[in-house]
């Protein structure tokens, strides 16, 4: 790396180099006195430091999983759900089993991610996961058995659809999953504490959002493509003016029909 290299060629090199090679290259570039090169060094040092911070965060997200691996458990499933609060649409749960010490950069609680980032991570999780199970419970069942029981039902369906039988469950929330013989640990805010739960939260969220986008094509007046079934002002006004559609939860919407 000498000063006869153009700044553009150095910039192009830095775009392609791996994080493993980056520190050595940056160290060599520090001797280049050109301001443009030094600006590149500062930019990529920050990028590398951010990368290290992210690796450490992902390592922390594996803490609960590694705790159970150290105790001899081999298959650990993270479970999360989405859709308990909306006025319309299903509740969706997901169970995910990831490989030991799995690293998926950017993974987090689905609520903290943009839609495009969730879609990107959705594909990565599907490639890396050992097994994924999804449970969907429709609005009619929610009305029949209540949302809590419907959430449990969705979680159990997700577990049943796993191709690997888990030995430990990490579940986001406040309550144990009843009538399940597999050992489980409840984690409040688990989608920000466990990589398996974070993965499940993303799969569940993207799956439900896609379902609600499809329902928007059938019932566009309720604006499901934007509100995903939640009680926005536009959604509530549409209910009051047009009544309910087949995917509305009657037990959630009666107050808006008076």
N, C-alpha and C positions, 0 to 999 in steps of 0.2 A: 504494500500500500504506500505509494509515493505521491508527491505533489503533482506529478505529471498526469495522474488520474483526474479527470474532470469531476467537478462537484456533482454533476448529473449522474455520472457513472457510479460514484460512491453512493449516491442516493438510491440508485437502482439496485446496487448490491445489498444495501441495508434492508430494502423491501423483501428480499428473497432469503436472507440468511436466517438460520434457525436460532432459537433462543440460546441453545447450547454454545453456538459459535459466537454469539453477539458480544459477550464481554471482552474476549480477546481482540476482536476487530475494533471495538470502540477504544480499547487501550492503545492500540497502534495509531488510531486516528487522532488521538490527543496531541500528537507531535506535529500535526499539520496545522500551520498557523492561520490558514484561511478562515475568515469569519463564517463563510457558508458551511464549511466542514464542521466547525465548532458548534454551530447551530444544530447541525444534524446529530452530533455527539450528544448534546443536551437532550434533544428530542427522544433519541433512542435509549438513552440512559433512563429517562422517565418511563418509557415503554417497558424496558426490562424490569425496572423496580416494581411497576404495576403488575407485571407478570409474576414476579416472585410473591408479591402480596396475595395474588389470586391463588397461586399454588398453596400457600399457607392456609388460606380460607377454605379451600377444597379439602385440605388435610384435616382441618377442624371439623368439616362436615362429615367426615368419615369416622369421627370419634365413637359414636354410639355403635355403629356397625363393627368397628374394630374391637370394641369392648366385648361384644358377644362372640366374635371370631376367636378372641383369646381364651374364651371359656369353652370352646369346642363346637360352637354352632357353625354350621356350614352354609345354610341358605337363610338369608335374612330379608324379609319383605317389608318395604315401606308402603304405607297405605294412607291415602288422602282422598277427600271428596270435594266436589264443587257443586253449587246449585241448591244449597239449603234455603236461601233467602228469597229467590225470585218468585214472581207471581205466575210465571209460566215456564213450561219446559220441564225436563227430567232432572233428577239428581243423578250425578255421575260420580262413581268412585273408581279408583285405580290402585292396583297393587303392583309393585315393581321389585324385582330382585336384580341387583347389580353385581358385577364381579367384585371381588375383594380389592380394596384400595382403588376403587374406580375414580378416575379423574375426568370430569366434564367441565371444562372452563366455562364460566358464566352461569352455571346452574344455580338456581335460587328459588325462593318462594315465588310461585307463578305470579302473585299479585304485584311483585316488585319488578316484573319484566314487561317490556313492550310486547304487543302482539307479534311483531316480526321476530323478536328474539325468542319468544315462546315457540313459534313455528320452527325456527332453526334448531332449537334444543330438542323439540319433539322428534325430529328426524335423527339427531345424534343419539338420543336415549334409546330409540328403537334399534339402532345399530349396535349399541354397547350392552344393552340389558340382556341378562340371561333368560328372563321371562317377564312378560307383562300380561296382566289380567285387567279387564275393564268390566264394570257393572253399571248398567243403566236401568233406572226405575222410573216408570212413566208417571205423569201427573195424576192419572186416575188412581193408581196405587197409593200415591202420596196422600190423596184425599181419603182413601179407605183406611190406611193404617197409621197415619200422621208422619210428619217429615222425619222425626228421629228414627222411627222404626224403618222408614223407607231408606234412610241413610245406612243403617245397619244392613239392610237387605242388599243394597248396592255394593257395600264392602264385601259381603259374603259371596256375592256373585263374582266379584273381581278375584277373590281368593280361589274360588272354584275353577276359574279360567286359567290360572297359572299352570304352566306345564311342569313346573318344579314345585314340589310340596315344601313350603317354608318351615323352618324349625323355630323361628322367632319372628314376631310381628312388631314393627315400630309404627305406631298409629298417631296421626296428628289429631289433637283434640283433648277433651276433658274426661272421656268415658271409655272404659274397656268395651271391646266388642263382645257382646254376650253370646253364650252358647257356642263358643269356639274353644276347642281343646288345645290349640297351639299357644305356647307362652307368648305374652305380649307386654309391651311397655308403651304407656301413653306419654306423649310429649306435647305439652301446650306450646303452640308456635313451632311445631316440629318441622314444618316445611322450610324453616330458616335454621334448623339445628341438625338435620339428618339429610344426607345426600339421597338416600332411598326415598324418603318422604318428599323431598323437593322434586325428585324425578316423577313421583306419582302425581304430585300437584300439577305439574306441567302437562302430563299426558291427559289427566282428567279435564283440565281447563281447556286445552285445545280441542279435545274430543267434544266437549259440550258446546263450545263456541261454534264448531263446525255444524253441529246439529241445529243450533239456533239460527245460524245463517241459512240453512236449508229450509227451516220453518218460515223464515222471512219471505222466501219465494212463494210460499203458500198463503201467508197472511201478512202482506206488506204493510197494512194499515197500522199494525202494532209496533212497527219499527224495531223488530227483534234483531236486525243486523247490527243495530247500535246498542240497544239496551240489554240484549241477551236474556230478556225475560224479567229483568229487574223493574222496579216500580218508578220509572222516570215520569216526569210530568206528561210527556207526549203519550206514553204508554197508558197511564191512568185515564187521560182524557179520551183515548181511543176506546177503552173499556166502557166508560160512561156513555159514549156516543153510539157504539156499535155492539156492545155486549161482549160476551166471552167467545173465544174460539176453542176448538177441541183440545188445545194443549194448555189452556189455563187451568190453574189449580183452584177449584171452586172454594176450597176451605181457606184460601189465601185472599180471595178477591171479593167476597160477599160485601164487605164494607164499602166498596167502590160502586156497587150497583144500587145503593139506596138513594 
